Amino acid sequence: MKRNAILTLGTGALISLGLLGGAASMASAGTSATEAQAFLTAPGSLSAAVSAAEKSTGGKAMSADFEEDGANTGMYDVEIVMSDGTVSDHLVNPADNSVKAAPADKDHEENEND
């Protein structure tokens, strides 16, 4: 009986810590509740978007994120590295995993050149 109570309390504590950690992670990453909800309700998955971008380009994904604002809201932005070392961003539609080159992001290019 005591063992079950300890296991239950321990499990509850770990779940609580996980939820707090997730909330803190979202806050530190600048993820809004609106963005999180949009991501959760989007069809498909981040892993499917990465696979589609890799297959479409022949490159390897270096990073990926969910776009929450601007013209590409609701799309996955996957950064692809090609075997020759070139890097490009591609947008993946989560509804059908169609891939297209992302328009040049002026802020992103300025940060790379710093």
N, CA and C of each residue as an Amber inpcrd file, in Angstrom:
protein
   342
   0.8240000  -1.1930000   0.0000000   0.0000000   0.0000000   0.0000000
   0.8650000   1.2520000   0.0000000   1.8780000   1.2820000   0.8870000
   2.7380000   2.4590000   0.9560000   3.5030000   2.6510000  -0.3530000
   3.9320000   1.5320000  -0.9250000   4.6860000   1.6160000  -2.1820000
   3.8330000   2.2370000  -3.2840000   2.5660000   1.8490000  -3.3920000
   1.6600000   2.4090000  -4.3990000   1.4490000   3.9000000  -4.1820000
   1.3220000   4.3190000  -2.9420000   1.1250000   5.7410000  -2.6370000
   2.3690000   6.5360000  -3.0210000   3.5460000   5.9860000  -2.7240000
   4.7940000   6.6700000  -3.0730000   4.9410000   6.7630000  -4.5930000
   4.6350000   5.6740000  -5.2950000   4.7100000   5.6830000  -6.7570000
   3.7390000   6.6920000  -7.3580000   2.5390000   6.7560000  -6.8170000
   1.5400000   7.6990000  -7.3130000   1.9890000   9.1340000  -7.0880000
   2.4860000   9.4230000  -5.8840000   2.9760000  10.7710000  -5.5850000
   4.1800000  11.1190000  -6.4580000   5.0790000  10.1720000  -6.6230000
   6.2610000  10.4070000  -7.4490000   5.9080000  10.6690000  -8.9010000
   4.9920000   9.8810000  -9.4170000   4.5500000  10.0590000 -10.7980000
   3.8730000  11.4140000 -10.9690000   3.0350000  11.7890000 -10.0320000
   2.3640000  13.0970000 -10.0830000   3.3660000  14.2380000 -10.0500000
   4.3900000  14.1020000  -9.2130000   5.4200000  15.1380000  -9.1240000
   6.1860000  15.2540000 -10.4310000   6.5380000  14.1260000 -11.0370000
   7.2640000  14.1590000 -12.3110000   6.4310000  14.7760000 -13.4320000
   5.1600000  14.4570000 -13.4700000   4.2770000  15.0400000 -14.4790000
   4.1800000  16.5430000 -14.2810000   4.0400000  16.9770000 -13.0400000
   3.9660000  18.4110000 -12.7500000   5.2370000  19.1260000 -13.1690000
   6.3840000  18.5300000 -12.8660000   7.6540000  19.1270000 -13.2720000
   7.7710000  19.1970000 -14.7930000   7.3110000  18.1700000 -15.4630000
   7.3350000  18.1680000 -16.9260000   6.4740000  19.2730000 -17.5050000
   5.2910000  19.4620000 -16.9610000   4.4080000  20.5260000 -17.4310000
   5.0120000  21.8960000 -17.1760000   5.5910000  22.0810000 -16.0060000
   6.2430000  23.3520000 -15.6880000   7.4350000  23.5890000 -16.6080000
   8.2040000  22.5590000 -16.8520000   9.3500000  22.6790000 -17.7470000
   8.9230000  23.0260000 -19.1580000   7.8540000  22.4130000 -19.6220000
   7.3420000  22.7130000 -20.9540000   6.8570000  24.1450000 -21.0630000
   6.1560000  24.6190000 -20.0330000   5.6890000  26.0090000 -20.0250000
   6.8580000  26.9710000 -19.9960000   7.8650000  26.6610000 -19.1820000
   9.0580000  27.5160000 -19.1140000   9.8010000  27.5080000 -20.4390000
   9.8680000  26.3720000 -21.0660000  10.5420000  26.2630000 -22.3600000
   9.8190000  27.0970000 -23.4100000   8.4990000  27.0290000 -23.4300000
   7.7250000  27.8310000 -24.3670000   7.9470000  29.3100000 -24.1120000
   7.9570000  29.7060000 -22.8450000   8.1330000  31.1100000 -22.5050000
   9.5190000  31.5970000 -22.9070000  10.5410000  30.8000000 -22.6510000
  11.8950000  31.2280000 -22.9780000  12.1390000  31.2220000 -24.4770000
  11.4280000  30.4030000 -25.2080000  11.5900000  30.3440000 -26.6600000
  10.7450000  31.4110000 -27.3520000   9.9530000  32.1370000 -26.5880000
   9.1090000  33.1640000 -27.1760000   7.8800000  32.5900000 -27.8610000
   7.4990000  31.3820000 -27.5170000   6.3350000  30.7390000 -28.1120000
   5.0850000  31.2100000 -27.3920000   4.1590000  31.7490000 -28.1430000
   2.9160000  32.2090000 -27.5520000   1.9230000  31.0570000 -27.4520000
   0.9300000  31.2380000 -26.6320000  -0.1200000  30.2280000 -26.5130000
  -0.8630000  30.0760000 -27.8350000  -1.0040000  31.1800000 -28.5640000
  -1.6720000  31.1450000 -29.8680000  -0.8740000  30.2940000 -30.8560000
   0.4560000  30.4900000 -30.8540000   1.3010000  29.7040000 -31.7480000
   1.2430000  28.2270000 -31.3870000   1.3050000  27.9420000 -30.0980000
   1.2550000  26.5500000 -29.6430000  -0.0550000  25.8960000 -30.0640000
  -1.1580000  26.6200000 -29.9350000  -2.4590000  26.0630000 -30.3200000
  -2.5320000  25.8410000 -31.8220000  -2.0070000  26.7850000 -32.6040000
  -2.0020000  26.6330000 -34.0660000  -1.1820000  25.4150000 -34.4700000
  -0.0430000  25.2310000 -33.8030000   0.8080000  24.0790000 -34.0840000
   0.0900000  22.7760000 -33.7550000  -0.5700000  22.7350000 -32.5960000
  -1.2620000  21.5190000 -32.1710000  -2.4230000  21.1560000 -33.0880000
  -3.0700000  22.1510000 -33.6780000  -4.2260000  21.8660000 -34.5340000
  -3.8540000  21.7160000 -36.0030000  -2.5950000  21.9870000 -36.3500000
  -2.1660000  21.8460000 -37.7520000  -2.1820000  20.3760000 -38.1500000
  -2.5860000  20.1080000 -39.3880000  -2.5280000  18.7150000 -39.8480000
  -1.0700000  18.2990000 -40.0210000  -0.8350000  17.0290000 -40.0860000
   0.5330000  16.5510000 -40.3030000   1.4080000  16.7400000 -39.0820000
   2.7110000  16.5740000 -39.2790000   3.6410000  16.6890000 -38.1590000
   4.9380000  17.3230000 -38.6250000   5.7100000  17.7800000 -37.6840000
   7.0040000  18.3660000 -37.9830000   7.9260000  17.3340000 -38.6230000
   7.9020000  16.1210000 -38.1210000   8.7700000  15.0840000 -38.6860000
   8.3850000  14.7560000 -40.1310000   7.0920000  14.7650000 -40.4410000
   6.6570000  14.5250000 -41.8230000   7.0980000  15.6750000 -42.7240000
   7.0520000  16.9030000 -42.2150000   7.4820000  18.0670000 -42.9910000
   8.9820000  18.0000000 -43.2790000   9.7690000  17.6110000 -42.2790000
  11.2140000  17.4780000 -42.4640000  11.5030000  16.4080000 -43.5180000
  10.8430000  15.2740000 -43.4170000  11.0410000  14.1940000 -44.3940000
  10.6810000  14.6430000 -45.7990000   9.5750000  15.3710000 -45.9360000
   9.1490000  15.8450000 -47.2570000  10.1680000  16.8270000 -47.8370000
  10.6860000  17.7300000 -47.0030000  11.6680000  18.7080000 -47.4820000
  12.9650000  18.0170000 -47.8830000  13.4180000  17.0490000 -47.0990000
  14.6410000  16.3170000 -47.4340000  14.4740000  15.5400000 -48.7370000
  13.3370000  14.8790000 -48.8820000  13.0840000  14.0860000 -50.0860000
  12.9890000  14.9850000 -51.3170000  12.3280000  16.1260000 -51.1730000
  12.1310000  17.0340000 -52.2990000  13.4310000  17.6820000 -52.7650000
  14.3220000  17.9830000 -51.8250000  15.5430000  18.7260000 -52.1620000
  16.7780000  17.8500000 -52.3200000  16.7650000  16.6770000 -51.7090000
  17.9460000  15.8280000 -51.7230000  18.9760000  16.2470000 -50.6880000
  18.6180000  17.2190000 -49.8510000  19.5220000  17.6930000 -48.8080000
  19.1640000  17.1160000 -47.4550000  19.7680000  17.6960000 -46.4270000
  19.5310000  17.2400000 -45.0600000  19.0380000  18.4170000 -44.2250000
  17.9870000  18.1840000 -43.4460000  17.4210000  19.2450000 -42.6130000
  18.3600000  19.5840000 -41.4620000  18.5810000  20.8940000 -41.2790000
  19.4170000  21.3670000 -40.1820000  18.5530000  21.9430000 -39.0620000
  17.4150000  22.5220000 -39.4290000  16.4800000  23.0330000 -38.4280000
  15.1010000  23.1270000 -39.0640000  14.0970000  23.2020000 -38.2130000
  12.7270000  23.3440000 -38.6960000  11.9050000  24.0230000 -37.6160000
  10.9560000  24.8490000 -38.0570000  10.0530000  25.4590000 -37.0950000
   8.7080000  25.7360000 -37.7460000   7.7440000  26.0400000 -36.9160000
   6.3820000  26.3010000 -37.3400000   6.2110000  27.8080000 -37.4490000
   5.7550000  28.2750000 -38.6020000   5.5780000  29.7080000 -38.8220000
   4.2580000  30.1650000 -38.2180000   4.3390000  31.1870000 -37.3770000
   3.1440000  31.6630000 -36.6880000   2.6210000  32.9870000 -37.2040000
   3.4030000  33.7040000 -38.0100000   2.9380000  35.0130000 -38.4610000
   3.3880000  35.2770000 -39.8950000   2.8560000  36.3280000 -40.4530000
   3.2200000  36.7120000 -41.8090000   2.4950000  35.8990000 -42.8630000
   3.0220000  35.9650000 -44.0730000   2.3770000  35.3110000 -45.2140000
   2.4350000  33.7890000 -45.1250000   3.3600000  33.2510000 -44.3410000
   3.5490000  31.8020000 -44.2760000   2.9770000  31.1690000 -43.0090000
   2.0200000  31.8270000 -42.4000000   1.3960000  31.3130000 -41.1800000
   0.8790000  29.8960000 -41.3980000   1.1800000  29.0290000 -40.4490000
   0.6890000  27.6590000 -40.5120000   1.5470000  26.7190000 -41.3350000
   2.6750000  27.2010000 -41.8240000   3.5810000  26.3770000 -42.6250000
   4.7910000  25.9940000 -41.7770000   5.4390000  24.9160000 -42.1530000
   6.7080000  24.5450000 -41.5380000   7.8340000  25.1460000 -42.3820000
   8.7980000  25.7700000 -41.7310000   9.9720000  26.3250000 -42.4030000
  11.1360000  25.4020000 -42.0770000  11.6570000  24.7240000 -43.1040000
  12.7210000  23.7390000 -42.9140000  13.9890000  24.2640000 -43.5740000
  15.0640000  24.3630000 -42.7960000  16.3520000  24.7960000 -43.3170000
  17.1130000  23.5580000 -43.7970000  17.4790000  23.5680000 -45.0750000
  18.1050000  22.4200000 -45.7160000  19.5500000  22.7310000 -46.0780000
  20.4430000  21.7800000 -45.7960000  21.8390000  21.8900000 -46.1900000
  22.0960000  20.8580000 -47.2870000  22.6740000  21.3390000 -48.3790000
  22.9900000  20.4600000 -49.4990000  24.4110000  19.9170000 -49.3360000
  24.7580000  18.8880000 -50.0900000  26.0760000  18.2540000 -49.9720000
  27.2200000  19.2150000 -50.3020000  26.9350000  20.2740000 -51.0760000
  27.9810000  21.2510000 -51.4010000  28.1050000  22.3500000 -50.3400000
  27.3040000  22.2410000 -49.2760000  27.3810000  23.1960000 -48.1740000
  26.4290000  24.3690000 -48.2790000  25.6930000  24.4850000 -49.3750000
  24.7340000  25.5820000 -49.4860000  23.5360000  25.3160000 -48.5820000
  22.9570000  26.4010000 -48.0920000  21.8290000  26.3170000 -47.1740000
  20.6590000  27.0900000 -47.7590000  19.4680000  26.5150000 -47.6870000
  18.2700000  27.2000000 -48.1670000  17.0830000  26.8250000 -47.2940000
  16.1070000  27.7220000 -47.2580000  14.8860000  27.4860000 -46.4920000
  13.7790000  27.0310000 -47.4380000  12.9820000  26.0960000 -46.9480000
  11.8610000  25.5800000 -47.7260000  10.6230000  25.5570000 -46.8520000
   9.4940000  25.9060000 -47.4510000   8.2160000  25.8900000 -46.7520000
   7.4790000  24.6030000 -47.0800000   6.9340000  23.9870000 -46.0540000
   6.1830000  22.7480000 -46.2350000   4.7570000  22.9720000 -45.7470000
   3.8050000  22.7060000 -46.6080000   2.3970000  22.8160000 -46.2540000
   2.0190000  21.5650000 -45.4560000   1.5810000  21.7280000 -44.1980000
   1.2840000  20.5540000 -43.3820000   0.0660000  19.7530000 -43.8560000
  -0.7810000  20.3620000 -44.6600000  -1.9710000  19.6500000 -45.1300000
  -1.6270000  18.5530000 -46.1310000  -0.6190000  18.8270000 -47.0010000
  -0.3010000  17.8430000 -48.0340000   1.2040000  17.5810000 -48.1860000
   2.0130000  18.1820000 -47.3220000   3.4790000  18.0500000 -47.3460000
   4.0990000  18.5010000 -48.6590000   3.4250000  19.4260000 -49.3670000
   4.0360000  20.0030000 -50.5720000   5.1420000  20.9580000 -50.1410000
   6.2160000  21.0060000 -50.9160000   7.4160000  21.7720000 -50.5690000
   7.6560000  22.8400000 -51.6170000   7.9930000  24.0460000 -51.1540000
   8.4000000  25.1140000 -52.0660000   9.5130000  25.9160000 -51.4060000
  10.3460000  26.5130000 -52.2310000  11.4300000  27.3390000 -51.7050000
  10.8250000  28.5320000 -50.9770000  11.3750000  28.8550000 -49.8210000
  10.8940000  29.9990000 -49.0550000  11.4340000  31.2740000 -49.6790000
  10.6320000  32.3380000 -49.6580000  11.1510000  33.6050000 -50.1560000
  12.3220000  34.0520000 -49.2880000  13.2370000  34.7830000 -49.8840000
  14.4180000  35.2550000 -49.1470000  13.9640000  36.0710000 -47.9460000
  14.5490000  35.7810000 -46.8040000  14.2470000  36.4760000 -45.5570000
  15.3910000  37.4480000 -45.2880000  15.1300000  38.7250000 -45.4910000
  16.1730000  39.7380000 -45.3790000  16.8210000  39.7240000 -43.9990000
  16.0210000  39.6130000 -42.9290000  16.5730000  39.5790000 -41.5740000
  17.4670000  38.3740000 -41.3790000  17.0460000  37.2070000 -41.9180000
  17.8110000  35.9770000 -41.7780000  19.1610000  36.1060000 -42.4780000
  19.1520000  36.7000000 -43.6940000  20.4080000  36.8710000 -44.4310000
  21.3500000  37.8180000 -43.7230000  20.8260000  38.9080000 -43.1320000
  21.6700000  39.8520000 -42.4140000  22.3250000  39.1860000 -41.2140000
  21.5850000  38.3220000 -40.5070000  22.1420000  37.6300000 -39.3430000
  23.2320000  36.6620000 -39.7420000  23.0960000  36.0050000 -40.9050000
  24.1090000  35.0640000 -41.3620000  25.4010000  35.7810000 -41.7420000
  25.2800000  37.0190000 -42.2130000  26.4450000  37.7770000 -42.6540000
  27.1720000  38.4700000 -41.5110000  26.6110000  38.4630000 -40.3250000
  27.2520000  39.1180000 -39.1640000  28.4030000  38.3040000 -38.6340000
